């Protein structure tokens, strides 16, 4: 028996409902879950239903996950005489009629706790993600698999109402709780009338108009009246068809390789982009020989992905270039929600150090300077606040951006190309043995990224793995591939390198 | 204060026959007024922080009734205030978070309970246990037993809670003993209704003053009176309490048809136990249960006759008692043994010894009991099937999800001024290695959680520095202590700082001066800049430190990460031998925003020029390592899918919650992290000059961007 039939039966046959309707609200601190609970209480009270709500705010209000639990007995007090229903203060598994979550992972938490059951639960949830700290702070990609959350919700909910409520709230200029309330009422799982619910919002005063807009949007959406187009993914593909890629490489690789060619032509020049393809050609033939066609040329594609990124490493020239492009200013205005006519002053936080300087100097100058700095035992850097929205700030950055001519002779270029060659040789050599092994070696390039300490740490990890597992080509390919994959994951497990040290056959680094 | 109760306090004025709607803790306050209290006080802490807020917001009503309201400096102060009821027929009530508050209060409580009271005294304790709790998990029950304070644990509905407050005062006076009213977290926040009565003015109050001081040597806690007091406790007060509880039927007995079994339940556990029975098909929505239930609205003392009468003729009873040790279950065993009643007693063999008794836990335990006890007339197989069906979705979800979803612990708010201090500590640790950090109680304790994971111990409120006293001398390098300004005034000034100066401690103390007890709901403290009326305004941490003889004091604006790093290193290496105090100074962002938002909205509406600051990340420059997040953990600094088709790792992004505190930029600078961050100052309602300059800049830059010489 579901909530609605309970009400219907009560009103038609005169018998009292056998149990209260139970509602669990999962929200994060600051999303107005408490106010939503108050609206629910007010609207139920307005209709004369016995209602009770509880919460555990406490420190969870400080950005943590929290819940509000309500029970509504869907028959008016006057029908109960002297009796009062006994309402519970804590939710129980298998005993929830309406589960509403302000965010997808919180819906997952509710599912995990058994609060969504196929025989009775209407699950109303927002599909957007607010990442937990463990997901955010991972050194690569720590996000929980949302497809699993969606799938579990689909299997376990009696009825599922799932859409991006945060977006609707933003568009309505209100807080997510109003959209949640609208979606709850729109789902038809509550015994209260829409009027009573809107009245509850109106009576709560402050910001009622905006809340009502959000309510309306959530309501319509849950009713299926208003299904907006899915938001377009922010894809910055800039590539254009490249003849050489089209003629010499298989179609599965085109998307990435053409992006790579475009990236490198933009980064340096056409010749540099051609070098990119020159470097990839032998990888492709090695993969062909190894029968890589059957698996969609993954080795060439992935090597192509990492090679393009590595060859377009971020030096001050690149950063200055990216920060002074016309489309960047438009993006900043959009991101900070500046209205037309509002001036925006953009300040960059740059702290170029002796290493960044040496990176664009020729090796003959850079080496002695770095050695001198190492002897002094400290790093030198200048903290700069550059305002790229001013003419002088823009010119300063543009001057830097125009130094691409220096790049080819710079020490960093020299070092990176040498390491790239070393990596490519290893990939090609491994491909002759096993495509899977070569793929694992190719993937190691993802460790090298970032700036300053981050870049140094990544490179050190890469070299440690290289020296321990890739250089000494002993053992069966499958075992070696697995060991490399493990080490790579360990390198991304913690910034201190503890996991990596444990994953490698001998101590990492030689301090 | 985080939340205003200005609207809610209106319901405190309700009179006879009117229906009160509201939160549990507000209902308790109304019940105090209906009971004719002369004075109230307490110390804030979830889940009873709201009660302190309500008392302060209801000053007008309190004044009219002549009630004295005190914001006590600590729970010890609040308990000592109850001393007013020792000599005089004054009803008084105080509140705090338990068990921590009861720990702090216990010196005064012991003395109060020994002396005994003339006026009814009620201690409203928010039992911070289980989900949502922020403290060590213990029971307040032990305090009641050791000091002989009666412990009320009402069924968690407003009519019962209100009745227990009113009868609690009567019980206190009838037995000359203090009474505790225990409310669990959810009961404090339960929203319900009850039929109100008129408020009552006390016999003596600020409106109707006392004249003659009372002296009674028997009320002094000093031998020989203390010996007499102990005897009085057991010979007079205890029997009087038992008699009162029995006569007024404070405990409740709900009969059932399967009278060969029964459940004895703490009042606060009644609803969850009944729901379990209902789910198993053994009770209806109105509390009509097949299984007889004996509800202990008073969990200490037990009434032996009532217990043995309930159990007589039953084969097995189940005691539903949350927390450990299982005092009640043991006591029931002893009572039945003495009365020679042969009923088998279940409790912690069916239910877990430790942890909150949630819906799931109690359902599981009751289902197990029903199966074992096989009550007459009950189809145990049907109950078992019902139970299995309820638990199936949880098992299915675990299979489908594959791995547990990530936890979401509380943390520092967006733009919190305490976050930069820990960013600075992390940077210092990078240079000098890991440091021992003694923590304290407050929002800053979040530093012990990811991404900071800074802090080695937490010993109690205001006790951070005291807990460091034997650590510092054992290390070659100096160690750190963190204390909030709330903890400073609660206990830290004496137990920590005076003690450290006195003993020539050489450690480093960082005081988080954000102006409020922020973790409990931003109540004001003596050094708060913005004080409500009726509070003294000229109390400063700096003056207190100087007065107590601290010579090395440096104040740093917390958002200046570089300066904080230098100051910390300075303190670590300084040749000065003695306590070094760094005051990390910046107002709680919650309160700051609460003040600023309406102000800015007004300025904007009036067409005034307002500069809004936001931070952002250039996603083309960000490489997705997330070091910035590991050094900050700001909720508004998050990740998003990488728009770059070549990259797969998500990039950092700053969401719309950003309040422009500036930490992102500071950390990127101080840590030499990466150049992805930018600050955007958006000029709202720009003046002519702003517009002119902006169009000039855009024109020149636009021309440059269009000119091939400058683009490539």
Interface residues (C-beta under 8 A of the other chain):
Chain A: X16 X17 X18 X19 X20 X28 X29 X30 X37 X38 X41 X45 X51 X52 X53 X54 X55 X56 X57 X58 X59 X60 X61 X62 X63 X64 X65 X66 X69 X73 X83 X84 X85 X86 X87 X88 X89 X90 X91 X92 X93 X94 X95 X105 X106 X108 X109 X111 X112 X113 X114 X116 X117 X118 X119 X130 X131 X132 X133 X134 X135 X136 X137 X138 X139 X140 X141 X143 X144 X145 X148 X149 X151 X152 X155 X156 X170 X233 X234 X235 X236 X237 X239 X255 X256 X259 X260 X263 X305 X308 X309 X314 X319 X322 X323 X324 X325 X326 X328 X329 X332 X335 X336 X337 X338 X339 X341 X342 X343 X344 X345 X346 X347 X348 X349 X350 X351 X353 X379 X381 X383 X388 X389 X390 X391 X394 X395 X398 X402 X446 X449 X450 X451 X452 X453 X454 X458 X495
Chain B: X21 X46 X47 X128 X131 X132 X133 X134 X156 X157 X185 X186 X187 X189 X190 X191 X192 X193 X270 X271 X272 X274 X275 X276 X278 X279 X284 X285 X286 X287 X358 X359 X360 X363 X389 X390 X391 X392 X393 X394 X395 X396 X397 X398 X400 X401 X402 X404 X405 X406 X407 X408 X409 X410 X411 X412 X413 X414 X443 X446 X449 X450 X451 X519 X562 X614 X616 X618 X620 X621 X623 X624 X625 X626 X627 X629 X630 X633 X635 X637 X638 X639 X640 X641 X643 X644 X645 X646 X647 X648 X649 X650 X656 X665 X668 X669 X671 X672 X673 X674 X675 X677 X678 X679 X680 X681 X682 X683 X684 X686 X690 X691 X693 X694 X697 X700 X701 X702 X704 X705 X710 X712
